[in-house]
Amino acid sequence: MRRLLILGAGTAGTMLANILRRELSADWAITVVDKDNDHQYQPGYLFIPFGTYTPERVVKPRTRYLPKGVDFVQTGIRKVRAADNEVDLEDGRTLPYDWLLIATGTRPRPDLTPGMADGSLWYKKVFDFYTLEGSSKLHDALEAFEGGKILVQLTDMPIKCPVAPLEFVFLVEDYFRTRRIRHKVDITYVTPLDGAFTKPVASRELGNLMTDRSIRLASDFALEHIDNERQMIVSYDGRELPFDLLVTIPLNTGQQYVFDSGLGDENGFIPVDKQTLRSTQYDNIFVLGDASNIPTSKAGAVAHFGVETFVPNFLAAVEGKPMPNKFDGHANCFVESGRGQALLLDFNYDTQPLTGTFPLPGIGPMKLLGRSRINHMGKLAFEQLYWRMLLPGHKLPVPTLMSMAGKHEEN
């Protein structure tokens, strides 16, 4: 009996369990480990502060989406002892493996910034929306807010879903416009980047939209600490910005067991070959989703495309054959822009987000880096695709590798 151990039952881990249970023969034992039985639809966090989603809507049992023939172990992970092919669990058990797939994602770390999680204003005037608790408490704060300065602040990259802070700033502007108090609310997007986004064309388009919506941009702002007494955020170069409400995106790191196991880099992300997702240290370990150090977005779409590319590689690797596929870092994500519209980004390791149409040249029907109602509807429709098709490991009607068809290249 060959033993396959999957750490993490989020997006990537659940997809892997479903697909590989179908692909591998009965002489493979597949075990999935996660700390709880709550599978959270993380894209839904964005909508909870505005009352579009309820907290209950985004949580379903992990076991509902794991297939028969897969063992689910509900406990935390203490340490991976890769040299021994074993994983120590928090409940005292040790699980051996022949092959290990790590899909434990990333986590927000407000405890790493002075004055954030340890400050007197945490969940009073300082909130995150990258957790279910944070987004729920932020909903109450927005409902009670009647005017003043709002900062939407990104601490540092990398973070999961890099477009989510921009989506939030556009949605919060639209929220106060709908409440007819937009003129009482000063909104500033604060980022350590030199523009609105990491890629030039997208940064330009998104920056122009912020200007059109009278949203201020404070760039090159590297947060050093939050001054709770004066309600200020303070950068390393001494700049200060006051707030009445701070919506922060904390530092993100890998899981604690990654640090404790000596598997990760300084941020707790596991080094892999970016084309095969194989650990650079151990041949029988692969890393899927947000847990690796691949140079692309930490987003559900990357987990999806990465898993689809990976499965044939894994089936070849376990038979000692050359791996046939190369993952190109494909990311495809909607950016909510308010007013019932959204933009669409499509890019990979080598190609930045460009304008154009998707998936068909000249026809679309979706616009790349252009606002449209159909993009917004695509964002909303993805929720059902996620539960019904993505997690069970069914093929979605989009190309796994990025295509230049329909894209307008910059001169």
N, C-alpha and C positions, 0 to 999 in steps of 0.2 A: 504493500500500500504506500503510494507516494503522498506526501503531505504538503498541501498548499495553505499558507497562513496569510490572511489579509488583515492588516491593521487599519481600522477605520471603516465605518459603515455610512459614510456620507455619500456625496454624488459619485465620485470615482470608485469607492469601495463597493457600493451597491451595484453599480454597472458591472464591475469586474466579477462579482459573485454570480450574477445572473448569466453573463455571457460565458464565463469559463465553466460554469456547471453544465451548460449545454454542450460545450466543446470538448471537455475532458471526459475520459472514460470513467467507469464506476470504480476503477482501482485508484482513483484520486480522492483523498479526503480533503475537503475544503472547510476551513474554519475562519470565521470573521469575528474580530474583537472590537468592541467599542464600550465606552464607559457608561452609556445609558441607552434607553430604547426610544429616544426622541429624535426622529429625523426632522430637521428643520429646513424649510424651504427658504434659504437665506435671501434670495432676491426679494422676498416678501417683506423683509425688514424695512425696506425703503418706503413702503406704502403705509405702514402702521402709524407713523407719526401724524399722517394726514387723515386718518380714519378710513382710508380706502380698504385696508385689510384689518382684521382683528388678529390678536395674537394667536387665538385658537386655530385660525385658518392655516397657519404656516407650519403646524406641528402634526406629524402622523407617526405611528409606531414604525420603527425600523424593520421589525420582523414582518410587517405586512408586505414589504418590498424585497425581502430576501427569499430565494427559491427553496423549494424542498431539496433535501440532499446537501444542504449547507448548515453546519453547526454555528450557532451564534453564542458567543461568550460575552456576557455583560459584566465588564469590570474595566478598570483603568489599566494602562500599560506602565510598568515600572522601568523596564530596561530591556533593550535588545542586546543579546550577547552574540554578535554576528559570528565570531570565531568559533562558537560552539553550536551555531544554528539553533538557538533557543531564545525564547522571549519570556521574561519574568513579568508576571501580572501583579496587580495591586492586591488581589485576594489571596496571594501566596502560591498560586499555581505557576507552573512553568510549562510552556507549550513548545515542543520541538517542531522543526519544519525542515523540508527539503528546499522549498522555494518560498521567499517572503516578498509580499507586495505591500508597500507602505502607502497609505492614502489617508493620513490623519490630518491633513490640511494645515492651516495657520490659525492663529488666535490673536485677538486684540489684547494689548498689554498696557492699559492705562496706568498700571502700577510703576511703569518704567519712567514716567515723566513727573518730576516734582510738582506737587500742587494739583495733580489731576485726580486720580482715584483716592488719594489721601487728603484731598482738600475739603474744606467745609462746604463748598458749593457743588460737590459731586452729586448729581441727580437732584439738584435744586436749581442751579443756573448753568451747570456744565453737564452736558449729556453726550453720549455716543448713540449711534443708531446701528452699530454693527453687531449688537447682541439683541436678543428678544427682550430682555429686561430694559435695556437702554432705549430701544425704539418705543416700547410701551410707555415708559415714563416721559419720554420726549413728547408723546402725543398729548399728555395732560398739560405739559408746559406750554406747548404751542397754543392750545385752546385758551389758556389763561393770559397769553401775551397780548398786550394792547398797544405796544409801540416801544421803540428804542433801537439799540444797536445789536444786530445779530452777526456773529462771526461764524462762518463755516470753515473750519480749520483742519488742514491735513498736516499731520506731524512729520511723517517721512515715508518714503517708499522703501521696500515694496509693501503693498497692502492687497488684501483680496478685493476683487472687483474695483479696479482703479477708477472706473467712470462713476461709481456710486456717489462720491462727494459732489461731483458736478451735477449729477441728476438731482441730488438733494437741494442744491442751491437754486436750481431752476424751479423745482417743485415748491420750495418754500416761498419763493417770490410769487408764484402763481397762487399759492394758498392765501397769502395776505391780500393779493389783488382781488380774489374772489370774496374775501371777507370785507372788502372795501376800506381797508386800513393800510394799503400799501404805502401811501404817502407818509405814514407815521413810522415806517420801518426802514432803517438803514441796513443794507445787507452787504457784507464784504466776504469774498472768498479768499482765504489765506492759505498760501501754499509755499513749500520750500523750492518748488520748481521755478523756472524763469518765465513761465507762461501758464495758461490754463491747463495744459495737458503735456504729456511726455513727448509727443510726436509733433513736428512742425505744422503740417497741414491741419490736423485735428485741433491743435492748440490755437491756430489762427481762427478757424471757423467757430470754435467754442468761445474764444475770447471775444469775437465780434458779437456773438449772441449775448454774452454777459453785458457788453456795452449797450446793446439795444434794450436790454431789460433794466438798465441803470443799477447793475450790480457791480460794486467796486472789486478790484483785483489787487491784492497785496501779495506780490511775488517775492521770491528769494527770502522768505521768512522762515528761518529754522528755529522752531520752538525750543526754548531752553527750560522755561517753567511757567506755571500759571500762578499769578499773584491773586489769591482769593480775597484778601482784605481790600484791595483796590479794584478788583474785577478787571484785571489786565492780563493779557498774554505777553510774554517777554521773550524776545529772540536772543540768540547767542551774541548778536552784534549790538544788543542794547535797545533795539526798537521796542516800542510798547503800543499795544492796541487795546482800547477799552471795549467792554461788552456789557450788555444787559442779559444776553443769552448766548452761550457758547456751545456750538455743535462741533464736537471734535472727532477726528478719526485718529485713534491712538496708534502708536507703534504696533506693528505686527511681527510676531516671531513664530518659529516652529514650536512644536510641543515640547514640554519639559523632558520627556523621556528621550527625545532626540539629543538634547544637550547631554543628558546623563549617560547616554550610550556611546558618545563620541562619534556619532554619525554625521553631525551637521556642521555647517559653517558658523561664523560668529553670530548669525541671526537664527540659527537653528533650522536652516533649510539644507536638505541633503544633496550633495553634489552628485550629478548624474551626467551621462552622455546625453546631450540635448536632443539627439535624433533617435536614440533607442530607449531612453529613460532608464537605462541600466545604471546601477550604482557604480561609481568610479573606484570603489574600494572592494566590493564583493559581487562576484558574478551571479550569485543566486538571489540577489535583491534588486527589485525594480521599484521605482517611486512614481506614483501617479498623482495628478491633481496638484494642489497648492503646496504640498510638502517638499517638493524638489526646488532646486535653485535654477531651473531653466529660465532664460532671459525673455520671458513673455508674460502676459497678464496672469495673475492668479484669479482665475474666473472659471465658472462652470462650463463655459464653452470650450476652454482649453482642456479641462478634464475630459469632456465628451470626445473631442477630436483626438486627444492623446490616447484614450482607451481604445478607440477604433483602430488607430494605427498600431497600438501595442499588441493587441491580441494575437494577430498572425505572427508577430515577432516572438511572443512568448511560446506559442505552440511549436515554433521552430527551435527555440533555444532549449526547451526541455528534451528535445530529440537530438540535441547536439548539432543542429543544422544552422547555417548562416541565417541571420534575421533579414527578411525581405524588405521591410518598410523603414522609411526615415520620416520621423515627425518633423513638420516644418514650423511648429509653434503657432499654428493657426488659432486665431481668436476672432470671435464674431459676437458683437454685443450691441444691444439697443441702449440708447441714451435718452431717457425721458427729458423733455425740454419744456414741459408745462403746456397749457392751452390745448390739451388733448393730442399732443404731437410728440414725436420722438425722432432721433437720428439713429443711424446704423453705422457701426464701424466694422470693418473686415480687414484683418492684417495678419502678418506672421513675423517670424524672426527677421526677415530681410526686407519686407515691404511695409511701410507705414500706412495708416489709414488714409485712403484717398477718396475723392468725390467720384460719383458715378451711380450705377444702378446695380441691383442685386435681386435674384441670382442671374437674371438674363440681361445681356447687353442691350441697352436702349429701351428695354421693356420693363425691367424690374420684376415685380411691381414696387420693390422697396428702393428708397433712395439711400445712397451712401453719403454720409455727412450732410444730409439735407433733411429738414424737418418735414414730416408728413403724418397724416392720420393713420395710414396703413402701418407705418413703423410702430406707432403707439399700440395699435391693435395686435401687432405681432408680439410686442412685449407682454401684453396681457394674456394672449393665447398661450404663451410659453409655459405658464403655470400648469395647465392641463397636459401639455406635451411632456413636461418634466415628470409628473407622477405616472402618466399612462404609457409613455414611450421611452423616455430617456433612462429612468431608473431600471426598468425591466431589460434594458439593453437592446431595444429595437432600433433599427436604422431610421434616422431622421432625413427628411428630403432636402438636405444641404450637403455640399461636397465636403469630404473630410479634409482634403488639402486645399489651401487657398488658391483661387484662380484669379488671374488678372482680367478675365472677361468682364466687360462693363465698367472697368475702372479708368479714370482719367489721370494719366501720369503727369506729374509736374515737370515742367521744363527746367 
